[in-house]
Amino acid sequence: MKREDVLKILENPELDNDAKINQILNMRGAELNESNTRIKNLQDTISQKETEVAQLTEKYKDYDTILNERNTLTEEKAEKARQERFSVVLGDNKPKNDYTREGRYNAFNVAIAKEENAGKTDAEIFTAIIDGKETALFEGKVTINMTPTNPDVTPPTETQAYLDKMYAGNPYYKQN
């Protein structure tokens, strides 16, 4: 309601005082109704947006849960693959106790992750880990399984591996 509108009503000679008051009150009532309608619409919009935010938050929680589960499964799969590689290279060798087995497994995991061992077979890595400690770590004679378990390396034959190790320091011997 503007001042000019009220003055127009008050200055209208055709209306008596009661009619003037009623017109002013009606104008004010219409303005209040319009304001209340806008307020209600805004409250509805806010409520709707809050619901959307809650739904999106729930959706992202689900996404995070799925992502965490996927990461866990990926890690479990990688761990299983490492255990399988270790079991293959360990072969029939029996560690003296569970601590020895766990320690060699941990050392094997550290060694296969090192960049310097990237081109080596699992047998070469395992041999380097236990070299000179065979009798302290295992019961009986130690044999290394030469099965290719490192997916990135094709290992030499057992004879080739023996020759490579035997002539490692010889400048005239060419390793493959």
Secondary structure as the mmCIF struct_conf table of DSSP 4:
data_model
#
loop_
_struct_conf.conf_type_id
_struct_conf.id
_struct_conf.beg_label_comp_id
_struct_conf.beg_label_asym_id
_struct_conf.beg_label_seq_id
_struct_conf.end_label_comp_id
_struct_conf.end_label_asym_id
_struct_conf.end_label_seq_id
HELX_RH_AL_P HELX_RH_AL_P1 ARG A 3 GLU A 11
TURN_TY1_P TURN_TY1_P1 PRO A 13 GLU A 14
BEND BEND1 LEU A 15 LEU A 15
HELX_RH_AL_P HELX_RH_AL_P2 ASN A 17 LEU A 90
TURN_TY1_P TURN_TY1_P2 GLY A 91 ASP A 92
STRN STRN1 LYS A 94 PRO A 95
BEND BEND2 LYS A 96 ASN A 97
HELX_RH_AL_P HELX_RH_AL_P3 ASP A 98 ALA A 113
BEND BEND3 LYS A 114 LYS A 114
HELX_RH_3T_P HELX_RH_3T_P1 GLU A 115 ASN A 117
TURN_TY1_P TURN_TY1_P3 ALA A 118 GLY A 119
BEND BEND4 LYS A 120 LYS A 120
HELX_RH_AL_P HELX_RH_AL_P4 ASP A 122 ILE A 130
TURN_TY1_P TURN_TY1_P4 ASP A 131 GLY A 132
HELX_RH_AL_P HELX_RH_AL_P5 GLU A 134 LEU A 137
STRN STRN2 PHE A 138 GLU A 139
BEND BEND5 GLY A 140 GLY A 140
BEND BEND6 ASN A 150 ASN A 150
TURN_TY1_P TURN_TY1_P5 PRO A 151 ASP A 152
HELX_LH_PP_P HELX_LH_PP_P1 PRO A 155 THR A 157
HELX_RH_AL_P HELX_RH_AL_P6 GLU A 158 MET A 166
TURN_TY1_P TURN_TY1_P6 TYR A 167 GLY A 169
TURN_TY1_P TURN_TY1_P7 PRO A 171 TYR A 172
HELX_LH_PP_P HELX_LH_PP_P2 TYR A 173 GLN A 175
#
